[in-house]
Amino acid sequence: MIEKEGHGPKWNESFHIYCGHSISSIVFTVSIGAKLVGRAYIPVDDIIDGKVTDRWVSSLDENREPIHGESKIHVQLQLFNVTEDPNWSLGIKNPQYDGVPYTFFDQRRGCRVTLYQDAHLEDGFPLLSLARDERFQAHRCWEDIFDAICNAKHLIYITGWSVYTEITLVRDPRRPKPGGDRTLGQLLKDKADEGVTVLMLVWEDRTSVQEFKKDGLMATHDQETADYFKNTKVNCVLCPRNPDDGKSIFQGFETVSMFTHHQKTVVVDVELPGESYRKRNIVGFIGGIDLCDGGPREPWHDIHCKLEGPVAWDVLYNFEQRWQKQVVTDVLIPQSKLDEIVIQPTRIMSSTDPETWNVQLFRSIDGGAAAGFPEAPDQAAKLGLVSGKDATLDRSIQVAYINAIRRAKNFIYIENQYFLGSSFGWRSQDIKVEDIGALHLISKELSLKIVSKIEAGERFTVYIVIPMWPEGIPESGSVQAILDWQRRTMEMMYTDITQALNKKGLDANPRDYLTFFCLGNRETKKVGEHVPTEKPEPGSDYARAQQSRRFMIYVHAKMMIVDDEYIIIGSANINQRSMDGGRDSEIAMGAFQPHHISTDQQRAKGQIYGFRMALWQEHIGLLHSSFQYPESLQCVNTVNTAADELWDMYSSDNVVQDLHGHLLRSRHPSPTMLAVDILLGCKIILDLRKTEAFTSVGTASPVTFRRPPMLSLLAVCWSFAGRASMAFIATTGDGFGPDNRVKFGESPNCSGDSP
């Protein structure tokens, strides 16, 4: 924010910046639009001692010569070593942990969380033992959403990347429900006719054309959904991903045409359990599951959750902020009416209840998609909002991931649809990493966490499950590009780990510390099975896939579990467009049970532990005693061996038997092939006529990296002698040049990293 016009404007901006970069200088860049005004440099050596640096810094031109008038910028900076964090590498440690700092939403206590794996589970899923002789009970997501919608009396608020009216939420004929045969569209119309306020914010895919392709290129059915609810009491709004007001016309076009509203939420009012009050409570559902076609029966794996208690009101407020920003019609239930029909945000679980949860809501969103962001820089900074040159951004999902990784003590388990980022750390001989723009820190934070554990002589393992290939046609340029960026991310991480092992003189396999998987299935032919009447073209990829009787299970989940005590679930992928704040809008929660945290005396064995074990049972097809200690070498060897065996069965020429599990070794870069871009003999996508070769590939020499300091940086820009906007830039070390700069305080370019 510029406080004063003229020759001495003041921004008074504060930034809390998480760093994991190899840099030699911190650079403050001042520009007017695309025109550079000047840059000011502060050597990292000047702040490395952690003391406050407070000075006027000369502004220089591109040749590092003083600009006309010898203008200067006044800045204050202080570097905080990550090891000074009281929770660094110690887990949550204290049940009174207050949650992630500098975020828009505070952590809420006294909540209840229900965890879902997939849209539906069949009967017979094994009961898993938890602490205090409890049992982990699997739940059915779409059936619970159906019940919640059916029982709503006052409000049903829905956000979605896609909402399809023709699906039914009750699918199991062995578990019928009254009215369960109704489609989602009919169910919502029926509730609106009963007097319930039904509001929907559905992403508007601008490729949907009224007279040509109503479901859009992404097959979201947005136009069909809007048409279905016309002239009904359901308020369905197609909501484009509008830019923040500060963006240029070109940037605005990029945002609208390339990025999406990716949140998936359902908010309803529910009856208070055990009470006959006329007032009701609020419940929210969030996660990776869209209310659209394809999910329940296709080979599709996803994760979702139900939130009850004070945090559900935060999910409600997120909807209200988005509606107020992008919808003209004022049909939200006003606060005065809400006070009459629902109770105030209240803890629904006692602090002494072993099953209580502490939950915090996080988002990726900007001022173009949500109302209610503070304008005062100091207030924005307290909420962790980033005031870039174009927009005010909420990047708290990325911040939540970083904080959880830094707290991690023993292991991390991730399931995500994408895994690429920290492109500032990629090898740059054959690409310009700034053209990729995947700058989020999560990938680098993971590898640096492992490095820190190797240096400390401690065991630590990261397990990551991703799809065999990302959504789309496998041999298409876009899918191959994403696979290339994903490979570069993995290569960067394995390079960090290998160098740490070599430095310690350890003869260990990097897969003992970081291991990647995908999901797949292969089935023998059954007597009486359905045979499609249409046959694929002989010799085609589709025909080969049918002949081999194998297929990937698409991983659409967005989840991270840390030490079995903390879990993040949401809509955000591990890529730049989900973590940026100025690209796709996202929502997530981070939660733990204060009575089930991991200590030196006992492991965490609450609902999060049970959920991980249920996922491993689903994926691996067995439970092993070592699974209770995921960081152990025995556990990682057991899991890797099972995945290797399943991959061999999956990829063999003959179908001998049904797979007993689905977890497959990922055919992405082997730790022993770090110096070679083309993975010879390592076919990732089977049954293709053409062996895939990632885009932008070639053979390169190994690169020597210097370990980036794991530090947090607080920078405050006070004033500058000249009217301009400001960006904060950190440059890479000597010999890399200006093309490898890493920008903070502004949205990176929109040459994003996934469809």
C-alpha positions in Angstrom: 0.0 0.0 0.0 1.4 3.4 -0.9 0.7 5.8 1.9 1.5 9.0 0.2 1.8 10.1 -3.4 4.6 12.2 -4.8 8.4 11.7 -4.3 8.3 9.8 -1.0 5.7 7.1 -1.1 5.5 4.6 1.8 4.4 1.0 1.4 4.5 0.0 5.1 4.2 -3.6 3.9 5.2 -6.6 6.0 6.0 -10.1 4.7 6.5 -13.4 6.6 8.5 -15.3 4.0 9.4 -19.0 4.2 12.7 -19.7 2.6 14.5 -22.9 1.5 16.6 -21.5 -1.3 20.3 -21.3 -2.2 20.8 -17.6 -2.6 23.5 -15.0 -2.3 21.4 -11.8 -2.3 18.0 -10.5 -1.4 16.7 -8.2 -4.0 14.0 -5.6 -3.8 12.7 -4.7 -7.2 10.6 -1.6 -7.9 8.7 -1.4 -11.2 5.8 0.5 -12.8 3.9 -2.2 -14.6 6.5 -4.0 -16.8 9.0 -1.1 -16.6 11.9 -1.6 -14.2 12.6 1.4 -12.0 15.4 -0.1 -9.9 16.7 -2.9 -7.7 18.2 -2.9 -4.3 20.5 -5.7 -3.1 21.2 -6.9 0.4 23.8 -9.8 0.7 22.6 -12.8 2.6 25.8 -12.6 4.7 24.5 -9.3 6.2 21.5 -11.0 7.8 22.7 -14.5 8.4 23.5 -13.8 12.1 19.8 -13.3 12.8 20.1 -9.7 13.9 17.7 -7.0 12.7 19.1 -5.3 9.5 17.7 -1.7 9.3 19.1 0.4 6.5 18.6 2.5 3.4 19.7 0.6 0.3 20.6 2.2 -3.0 18.4 1.4 -6.0 20.4 0.2 -9.0 19.7 -0.3 -12.7 20.1 -3.5 -14.7 23.9 -2.9 -14.8 24.0 -2.4 -11.0 24.7 1.3 -11.5 22.9 3.9 -9.3 19.7 5.1 -11.0 19.1 8.8 -11.6 18.7 10.7 -8.4 20.4 8.0 -6.4 17.1 6.8 -5.0 17.1 4.4 -2.0 14.7 2.0 -0.3 14.4 1.8 3.5 14.0 -1.8 4.7 14.1 -3.9 7.8 14.9 -7.6 7.7 15.4 -10.3 10.2 16.3 -13.9 9.5 15.0 -16.7 11.8 16.7 -20.1 11.7 14.1 -22.8 11.4 15.7 -24.8 14.2 14.7 -22.0 16.6 11.1 -23.0 16.2 10.1 -24.7 19.5 8.3 -27.4 17.5 11.1 -27.9 14.9 11.3 -31.7 14.3 9.5 -32.5 17.6 5.9 -32.9 16.3 3.0 -31.1 18.0 4.6 -31.9 21.4 1.9 -30.0 23.4 -1.8 -30.6 23.3 -2.2 -26.8 23.7 -0.5 -26.2 20.3 -2.2 -23.1 18.9 -2.0 -24.1 15.2 -0.3 -22.5 12.2 0.5 -18.8 12.9 -0.2 -15.9 10.6 -3.3 -17.4 8.9 -6.7 -15.9 8.1 -8.6 -18.5 10.2 -7.5 -19.4 13.8 -7.4 -23.0 15.0 -10.8 -24.1 16.5 -11.0 -26.4 19.5 -13.8 -28.8 20.5 -14.5 -30.0 16.9 -15.4 -33.4 15.4 -13.9 -34.7 12.2 -15.0 -37.6 10.1 -12.5 -39.0 7.6 -13.5 -40.5 4.2 -11.5 -42.7 1.8 -13.3 -42.6 -1.5 -16.9 -41.6 -2.3 -18.2 -45.0 -1.1 -16.9 -48.1 0.7 -18.5 -51.5 0.6 -19.4 -53.5 3.7 -16.8 -55.7 5.3 -13.9 -53.2 5.6 -11.8 -54.5 8.5 -12.0 -52.8 11.9 -8.6 -51.4 13.0 -7.4 -51.2 16.6 -6.8 -47.8 18.1 -5.8 -46.5 21.5 -8.0 -47.2 24.5 -9.4 -50.4 22.8 -11.3 -48.2 20.3 -11.8 -49.3 16.7 -11.4 -47.2 13.5 -14.7 -47.2 11.7 -14.7 -46.4 8.0 -17.5 -44.1 6.8 -19.3 -43.5 3.4 -18.9 -40.0 2.1 -21.7 -39.6 -0.4 -24.2 -41.4 1.8 -23.4 -38.9 4.6 -23.7 -36.0 2.3 -27.0 -37.4 1.1 -28.3 -37.6 4.7 -27.1 -34.1 5.5 -28.8 -32.6 2.5 -32.0 -34.5 3.1 -32.1 -33.4 6.7 -31.3 -29.7 6.1 -34.1 -27.3 7.2 -32.7 -23.9 6.4 -29.6 -23.8 4.2 -27.5 -25.8 1.7 -24.5 -24.0 0.3 -22.4 -25.8 -2.3 -19.1 -24.8 -4.0 -17.6 -27.0 -6.7 -15.2 -27.3 -9.6 -18.0 -29.5 -11.1 -21.5 -30.3 -9.9 -23.5 -32.7 -12.0 -27.2 -32.9 -11.5 -27.7 -36.5 -12.9 -25.6 -38.4 -10.3 -27.2 -40.2 -7.4 -25.4 -40.2 -4.0 -26.8 -43.6 -2.8 -25.2 -46.3 -5.0 -25.2 -49.5 -2.9 -28.4 -51.6 -3.5 -27.7 -53.4 -0.3 -28.0 -50.1 1.6 -31.1 -48.4 0.3 -32.3 -45.1 1.8 -35.7 -43.4 1.4 -35.5 -41.2 -1.6 -32.0 -42.5 -2.4 -32.9 -43.1 -6.0 -33.3 -39.3 -6.6 -30.6 -37.5 -8.6 -28.6 -34.8 -6.9 -30.4 -32.2 -9.1 -33.9 -33.4 -8.1 -32.8 -33.7 -4.4 -31.7 -30.0 -4.4 -34.8 -28.8 -6.2 -37.0 -30.7 -3.7 -35.2 -29.1 -0.7 -35.5 -25.7 -2.3 -39.3 -26.3 -2.7 -39.4 -27.1 1.0 -38.2 -23.6 1.8 -34.5 -24.4 2.2 -32.1 -21.7 0.9 -30.1 -23.6 -1.7 -27.1 -21.7 -3.1 -24.5 -23.0 -5.5 -21.2 -21.6 -6.7 -20.1 -23.7 -9.6 -16.9 -22.9 -11.6 -17.7 -21.4 -15.0 -15.6 -23.2 -17.6 -15.4 -20.6 -20.3 -14.9 -23.4 -22.9 -18.5 -24.5 -22.3 -20.5 -23.2 -25.3 -24.3 -23.0 -25.2 -24.9 -24.4 -28.7 -21.8 -26.6 -29.1 -20.3 -28.3 -26.0 -22.2 -27.6 -22.9 -20.0 -29.7 -20.6 -16.9 -27.8 -21.6 -13.4 -29.1 -22.5 -13.0 -30.2 -18.9 -16.4 -32.0 -19.0 -17.6 -30.2 -15.9 -21.2 -29.9 -17.1 -21.3 -26.4 -15.8 -23.7 -25.0 -18.5 -25.9 -28.1 -18.2 -26.1 -27.6 -14.4 -27.0 -24.0 -14.8 -29.7 -24.8 -17.4 -31.1 -27.5 -15.1 -31.8 -25.1 -12.3 -33.2 -22.2 -14.4 -36.7 -21.2 -13.2 -36.4 -23.2 -10.0 -35.9 -22.0 -6.4 -32.3 -23.2 -6.5 -29.8 -20.3 -6.9 -27.1 -21.8 -9.1 -24.4 -19.3 -10.1 -21.7 -20.1 -12.7 -18.7 -18.4 -11.2 -15.6 -17.6 -13.3 -12.2 -17.3 -11.7 -12.1 -13.6 -11.8 -8.8 -11.7 -11.2 -8.1 -9.4 -8.4 -8.9 -5.7 -9.2 -5.2 -4.9 -9.3 -4.3 -7.1 -12.2 -3.7 -5.9 -15.8 -6.1 -6.7 -18.6 -3.7 -9.4 -19.9 -3.2 -10.9 -16.4 -7.0 -10.8 -15.9 -7.5 -12.7 -19.1 -5.0 -15.3 -18.1 -6.7 -15.8 -14.7 -10.2 -16.2 -16.2 -9.1 -18.4 -19.1 -6.5 -20.6 -17.4 -7.5 -21.0 -13.7 -10.4 -22.4 -11.8 -12.5 -22.4 -8.7 -11.3 -25.7 -7.3 -12.9 -25.7 -3.8 -15.3 -28.6 -3.1 -17.5 -27.7 -0.1 -21.0 -28.5 1.2 -22.4 -26.6 4.1 -25.8 -27.5 5.7 -27.7 -27.0 8.9 -28.1 -30.1 11.0 -30.1 -31.1 14.1 -28.3 -30.9 17.4 -27.8 -34.4 18.7 -29.9 -35.4 21.6 -31.7 -32.1 21.7 -35.2 -31.0 20.7 -34.2 -27.3 20.4 -35.6 -25.4 17.4 -32.1 -24.1 16.8 -29.7 -26.1 14.8 -26.0 -26.5 14.1 -23.7 -26.1 11.0 -21.7 -28.9 9.3 -19.3 -28.6 6.5 -17.8 -31.2 4.1 -14.5 -30.4 2.3 -11.9 -32.4 0.4 -11.1 -33.7 -3.0 -14.4 -35.2 -4.0 -16.5 -33.3 -6.5 -20.3 -34.0 -6.7 -19.8 -35.0 -10.3 -19.9 -38.1 -12.5 -17.1 -40.6 -12.7 -15.8 -40.9 -9.2 -17.6 -43.8 -7.4 -17.3 -46.5 -10.1 -14.3 -45.5 -12.2 -10.9 -46.6 -10.8 -10.7 -43.5 -8.8 -9.2 -42.9 -5.3 -10.0 -39.8 -3.3 -10.2 -38.4 0.2 -12.8 -36.1 1.9 -13.9 -35.1 5.4 -16.8 -33.8 7.4 -16.2 -30.9 9.9 -18.5 -30.3 12.9 -18.1 -27.6 15.6 -16.7 -24.1 15.4 -14.6 -24.8 12.3 -17.7 -25.5 10.2 -18.6 -21.9 10.6 -15.3 -21.0 8.9 -16.4 -23.1 5.9 -19.7 -21.2 6.0 -17.8 -17.9 6.1 -15.6 -18.9 3.1 -18.8 -19.5 1.1 -20.3 -16.1 2.2 -17.1 -14.3 1.3 -17.0 -15.8 -2.2 -20.7 -15.2 -2.7 -20.5 -11.5 -1.6 -17.5 -10.9 -4.0 -18.8 -12.6 -7.2 -22.6 -12.7 -7.0 -24.8 -9.6 -7.3 -28.0 -11.2 -6.0 -28.1 -10.9 -2.2 -29.9 -14.1 -1.2 -27.5 -15.2 1.6 -29.2 -15.8 4.9 -28.4 -12.7 6.9 -26.6 -13.0 10.2 -29.7 -11.8 12.1 -31.7 -14.7 10.6 -28.8 -17.2 11.3 -28.9 -16.1 14.9 -32.5 -17.2 15.1 -32.1 -20.6 13.4 -28.7 -21.9 14.4 -26.6 -21.8 17.5 -23.5 -19.6 17.7 -20.1 -21.3 17.0 -19.8 -23.6 19.9 -17.5 -26.4 20.9 -19.3 -29.7 20.4 -16.7 -31.8 22.1 -15.4 -31.5 25.6 -11.7 -30.8 26.1 -11.6 -34.0 28.2 -13.2 -36.2 25.5 -10.5 -38.4 24.0 -12.1 -38.0 20.5 -12.1 -34.2 20.4 -10.3 -32.5 17.5 -8.5 -29.2 17.0 -9.1 -28.0 13.4 -7.8 -25.0 11.4 -9.1 -23.9 7.9 -6.7 -22.9 5.2 -7.1 -21.5 1.7 -5.5 -20.5 -1.6 -7.5 -17.5 -2.8 -7.2 -13.8 -3.6 -9.2 -10.6 -3.3 -10.7 -11.3 -6.7 -12.6 -14.3 -5.4 -13.3 -13.5 -1.7 -14.6 -10.3 0.0 -13.5 -9.2 3.5 -9.7 -9.0 3.2 -8.3 -6.1 5.3 -6.8 -3.2 3.4 -4.4 -2.1 6.1 -0.9 -3.7 5.6 -0.4 -4.4 9.2 -3.7 -6.2 9.6 -3.1 -8.1 6.3 0.3 -9.2 7.6 -1.1 -10.5 10.9 -3.5 -12.7 8.8 -0.6 -14.0 6.7 -2.0 -12.3 3.6 0.5 -11.4 0.9 0.1 -8.0 -0.7 1.7 -8.4 -4.1 1.8 -5.8 -6.9 -1.4 -7.3 -8.4 -3.5 -8.8 -5.6 -3.9 -9.7 -2.0 -3.3 -13.4 -1.6 -4.1 -16.0 0.9 -1.5 -18.8 0.6 -2.2 -20.4 4.0 -2.5 -24.0 2.5 1.1 -23.8 1.4 2.0 -22.3 4.8 0.2 -25.2 6.6 2.1 -27.8 4.6 5.5 -26.0 5.3 4.7 -25.8 9.1 3.7 -29.5 9.2 6.8 -30.6 7.4 9.0 -28.6 9.6 7.4 -30.1 12.7 7.6 -33.6 11.5 9.5 -36.0 13.7 9.3 -39.5 12.2 7.5 -39.8 8.9 5.3 -38.1 6.3 2.7 -39.9 4.2 1.3 -38.0 1.1 -1.4 -38.8 -1.4 -1.9 -36.2 -4.2 -3.0 -35.9 -7.8 0.1 -33.9 -8.7 3.6 -33.6 -7.2 5.8 -30.9 -8.7 7.3 -27.7 -7.5 10.3 -25.9 -6.0 11.5 -25.3 -9.6 14.1 -22.9 -8.3 16.0 -26.0 -7.3 15.8 -27.9 -10.6 18.8 -28.4 -12.8 18.7 -25.6 -15.4 21.0 -26.6 -18.2 18.2 -27.5 -20.6 15.3 -25.3 -19.4 14.6 -21.9 -17.9 13.2 -22.7 -14.6 11.5 -19.3 -14.3 9.4 -20.2 -17.4 7.9 -23.0 -15.3 7.0 -20.8 -12.4 6.4 -23.7 -10.0 7.9 -21.9 -7.0 6.1 -23.3 -4.0 8.4 -24.7 -1.3 6.8 -28.1 -0.4 9.0 -30.3 -2.5 12.2 -28.7 -1.3 10.9 -28.6 2.3 10.5 -32.4 2.2 13.9 -33.1 0.9 15.5 -30.7 3.3 13.6 -32.3 6.2 15.1 -35.7 5.1 18.6 -34.1 4.8 18.3 -32.7 8.3 17.4 -36.1 9.7 20.3 -37.8 7.9 22.7 -35.2 9.3 21.3 -35.8 12.8 21.6 -39.6 12.4 17.9 -40.2 12.7 15.5 -42.3 10.7 12.8 -40.5 8.7 10.7 -41.6 5.7 8.5 -39.8 3.2 5.9 -42.0 1.3 4.2 -40.3 -1.7 1.4 -41.8 -3.7 0.5 -40.1 -7.0 -1.2 -41.2 -10.2 0.7 -43.3 -12.8 0.2 -40.3 -15.1 -1.8 -37.1 -14.7 -5.2 -36.5 -16.1 -5.3 -36.4 -19.9 -4.2 -38.4 -22.9 -0.9 -40.1 -21.8 1.1 -39.3 -25.0 -0.2 -35.7 -25.3 2.2 -32.8 -25.0 0.6 -31.5 -21.8 0.7 -34.8 -19.9 4.3 -35.4 -21.1 5.3 -31.9 -19.9 3.8 -32.5 -16.5 5.6 -35.8 -16.2 8.8 -34.0 -17.1 8.3 -31.4 -14.4 7.4 -34.1 -12.0 10.5 -36.0 -12.8 12.7 -32.9 -12.3 11.1 -32.3 -8.9 11.9 -35.9 -7.8 15.4 -35.6 -9.3 16.0 -32.5 -7.2 14.9 -34.2 -4.1 16.9 -37.4 -4.6 19.9 -35.2 -5.4 19.6 -33.5 -2.0 19.3 -36.9 -0.3 22.1 -38.6 -2.1 24.5 -35.7 -1.4 23.6 -35.9 2.3 24.2 -39.6 2.4 27.5 -39.2 0.7 28.5 -36.5 3.1 27.8 -38.7 6.0 29.6 -41.7 4.4 26.4 -43.8 4.4 25.9 -46.6 2.0 22.1 -46.4 1.9 19.5 -46.4 -0.8 17.7 -43.0 -1.1 14.5 -45.0 -1.5 14.9 -45.8 2.2 14.1 -42.2 2.9 11.9 -41.1 0.0 9.7 -43.4 -2.0 7.1 -42.8 -4.7 4.1 -45.0 -5.6 1.1 -45.1 -7.9 -2.1 -47.2 -7.8 -3.2 -49.8 -10.4 -5.2 -53.0 -10.9 -5.2 -56.0 -13.1 -7.9 -58.6 -13.3 -8.2 -62.1 -14.8 -11.2 -62.7 -17.1 -14.3 -63.9 -15.2 -17.0 -66.2 -16.4 -20.0 -64.2 -17.4 -18.3 -60.8 -17.2 -19.7 -57.9 -19.3 -18.2 -57.8 -22.8 -18.7 -54.4 -24.6 -20.3 -54.7 -28.0 -18.0 -52.1 -29.5 -14.4 -53.1 -30.1 -11.4 -50.7 -30.1 -9.3 -50.5 -33.3 -7.0 -53.5 -33.5 -3.4 -52.6 -32.5 -4.5 -49.4 -30.8 -3.3 -48.4 -27.3 -6.9 -48.9 -26.0 -7.0 -52.4 -27.6 -3.7 -53.3 -25.9 -4.9 -52.0 -22.6 -8.0 -54.2 -22.9 -6.0 -57.2 -23.9 -3.6 -56.8 -21.0 -6.5 -56.3 -18.6 -4.6 -53.6 -16.5 -5.4 -50.0 -15.7 -4.3 -47.4 -13.3 -6.4 -46.3 -10.4 -6.5 -42.5 -10.6 -5.2 -40.8 -7.4 -7.2 -37.6 -7.0 -6.6 -37.3 -3.2 -5.0 -34.2 -1.6 -3.8 -35.3 1.8 -0.8 -35.4 4.0 -0.4 -37.3 7.3 2.5 -36.4 9.7 3.6 -38.7 12.5 0.0 -40.2 12.7 -0.9 -37.1 14.8 -1.6 -34.4 12.2 -3.5 -34.5 8.9 -4.2 -32.0 6.1 -7.1 -32.7 3.7 -8.4 -30.4 1.1 -8.8 -29.6 -2.6 -5.3 -28.4 -3.2 -2.8 -30.3 -5.4 0.9 -30.1 -4.8 1.6 -27.8 -7.7 1.8 -24.1 -8.2 -1.7 -23.4 -9.4 -3.1 -24.9 -6.1 -0.5 -23.4 -3.8 -0.1 -19.9 -5.3 -3.1 -18.1 -4.0 -3.6 -16.1 -7.2 -4.4 -19.1 -9.4 -6.9 -21.8 -8.5 -9.0 -21.2 -5.5 -8.6 -24.0 -2.9 -9.7 -24.9 0.6 -8.2 -27.4 3.1 -8.1 -28.2 6.8 -5.3 -29.2 9.2 -6.3 -31.1 12.3 -5.1 -33.2 15.2 -6.5 -34.9 18.3 -4.9 -33.4 21.4 -5.4 -36.7 23.3 -3.5 -38.6 20.5 -0.2 -36.9 19.9 3.1 -38.8 19.4 5.4 -38.7 22.4 8.7 -40.4 23.4 6.6 -42.7 25.6 3.8 -43.7 23.1 2.9 -43.4 19.5 -0.2 -41.5 18.3 -3.0 -44.1 17.7 -6.1 -42.0 17.3 -8.3 -41.6 14.2 -5.5 -40.3 12.0 -3.4 -43.4 12.7 -6.5 -45.6 12.0 -7.1 -43.7 8.7 -3.6 -44.2 7.5 -3.7 -47.9 8.3 -7.1 -48.2 6.5 -5.5 -46.5 3.4 -2.6 -48.9 3.5 -4.9 -51.9 3.9 -6.8 -50.7 0.9 -3.6 -50.1 -1.2 -1.3 -52.9 -0.1 -3.9 -55.5 0.7 -2.3 -56.4 4.0 -1.4 -55.1 7.4 2.1 -55.7 8.8 3.3 -55.1 12.3 6.0 -52.7 11.0 3.3 -50.4 9.7 3.0 -49.0 13.2 6.5 -47.5 12.7 6.5 -46.1 9.2 9.9 -44.4 9.7 11.6 -47.7 10.4 13.8 -49.4 7.8 11.7 -52.6 8.2 8.5 -50.8 7.3 9.9 -48.9 4.3 11.5 -52.2 3.0 8.2 -54.1 3.6 6.2 -51.4 1.7 8.8 -51.1 -1.1 9.0 -54.9 -1.6 5.2 -55.2 -1.7 5.0 -52.4 -4.3 7.9 -53.9 -6.4 6.1 -57.3 -6.4 2.8 -55.8 -7.4 4.4 -53.8 -10.2 6.1 -57.0 -11.5 2.6 -58.7 -11.6 1.0 -55.6 -13.1 3.6 -55.2 -15.9 4.2 -58.9 -16.8 3.2 -60.2 -20.2 0.6 -62.7 -18.8 -2.3 -62.2 -16.5 -1.7 -64.9 -13.9 -4.1 -63.8 -11.1 -5.9 -60.8 -9.8 -3.7 -58.3 -7.9 -4.0 -58.8 -4.2 -3.1 -55.1 -3.7 -2.9 -51.9 -5.7 0.2 -50.1 -4.5 2.7 -50.1 -7.4 6.3 -48.9 -7.5 6.3 -45.6 -9.3 8.3 -45.8 -12.6 9.6 -42.3 -12.2 13.3 -41.5 -11.7 15.4 -44.1 -9.9 17.8 -42.5 -7.3 20.7 -44.2 -9.2 19.9 -42.3 -12.5 20.2 -38.8 -11.3 22.6 -37.7 -14.0 20.5 -38.9 -16.9 17.2 -37.3 -18.0 16.0 -40.2 -20.2 15.1 -43.2 -18.0 16.3 -46.0 -20.3 14.3 -49.1 -20.0 11.9 -47.5 -17.5 8.5 -47.4 -19.2 6.1 -45.5 -17.1 2.9 -45.9 -19.2 2.4 -49.4 -20.4 0.4 -50.5 -23.5 1.3 -47.4 -25.5 2.5 -47.9 -29.1 5.1 -45.2 -28.6 7.5 -45.4 -25.7 7.1 -42.1 -23.9 10.0 -39.7 -23.7 9.5 -36.7 -21.5 9.5 -33.3 -23.2 12.6 -31.2 -22.8 14.9 -34.2 -22.2 18.5 -34.9 -22.9 21.6 -36.1 -21.2 23.4 -33.8 -18.8 26.3 -33.9 -16.4 25.7 -34.1 -12.7 25.4 -30.7 -10.9 27.0 -29.8 -7.6 24.5 -28.2 -5.3 25.0 -26.4 -2.0 22.5 -27.0 0.6 20.0 -24.1 1.0 19.6 -22.8 4.5 16.2 -23.7 6.0 15.3 -20.3 7.2 12.3 -18.0 7.7 12.7 -14.4 6.8 10.7 -11.4 8.0 11.1 -8.4 5.7 9.5 -5.0 6.1 9.7 -2.4 3.3 9.1 1.1 4.7 9.7 3.7 2.0 11.2 4.5 -1.3 12.2 7.8 -2.9 10.0 7.5 -6.0 6.5 6.3 -7.0 6.4 2.7 -8.0 5.3 -0.8 -7.0 7.5 -3.3 -5.2 8.4 -6.9 -5.6 10.7 -8.9 -3.4 13.3 -11.1 -5.2 15.9 -13.5 -4.0 18.6 -14.4 -6.5 20.5 -17.7 -6.7 24.1 -18.1 -5.9 27.2 -17.1 -8.0 27.3 -18.3 -11.5 23.6 -18.8 -12.0 22.7 -15.4 -13.3 19.5 -13.3 -13.1 17.4 -15.8 -15.0 17.2 -18.0 -11.9 15.7 -15.5 -9.6 12.9 -16.5 -7.2 10.2 -13.9 -6.6 8.3 -13.2 -3.5 5.4 -10.8 -2.8 3.9 -11.2 -6.2 2.2 -13.9 -8.3 4.6 -15.8 -10.5 3.9 -15.9 -14.2 1.0 -18.0 -15.3 2.8 -20.6 -17.4 1.4 -23.0 -14.8 2.2 -26.6 -14.2 -1.0 -28.6 -14.7 -4.3 -28.5 -16.6 
